[in-house]
Amino acid sequence: MPPVIHFADPAPDPVEDRPAASRAIGAPPLRLTAERYAAEDGALSMGDWECEPGAWRIAFHEGRHEFFQVVRGRLRIIDTAGNAREFGPGDAGIIPTGFIGTFEVVEPVLKRYVMFDRKG
């Protein structure tokens, strides 16, 4: 039987990456992802995500959805019409399938995420 996961337990070692230079707006920021749980053959992923300030373009394909909650720091998500939503500590949000816009980390951020990514 798999154990219950508590986010107060030590996180696994994070994976480092940066947005592709073609999507970055300015220098691509360093991102750290510590996946705590995966299922559905990798379509479901949950964990912690940290990032230094920076911005990049995002485009969620059909089948990708994300729920997140900011633990610390501040981020802004802007759609192609220029509508911006800002999230700080305690705020939660959903990036829906088909969303296109800009993801900007305003202050170094730590968020908890649940990503469902079923490629069709």
KAUR-V701831 format. One record per helix or strand of 2 or more residues. SS is the DSSP state (~ for helix, > for strand). FROM is the first residue (numbers start at 1). LEN is the number of residues. If there is no record, write none. Layout:
# KAUR-V701831
SS;FROM;LEN / SS;FROM;LEN
This chain:
# KAUR-V701831
>;15;4 / >;24;2 / >;30;10 / ~;40;3 / >;44;8 / >;54;6 / >;64;16 / >;84;4 / >;92;4 / >;100;18
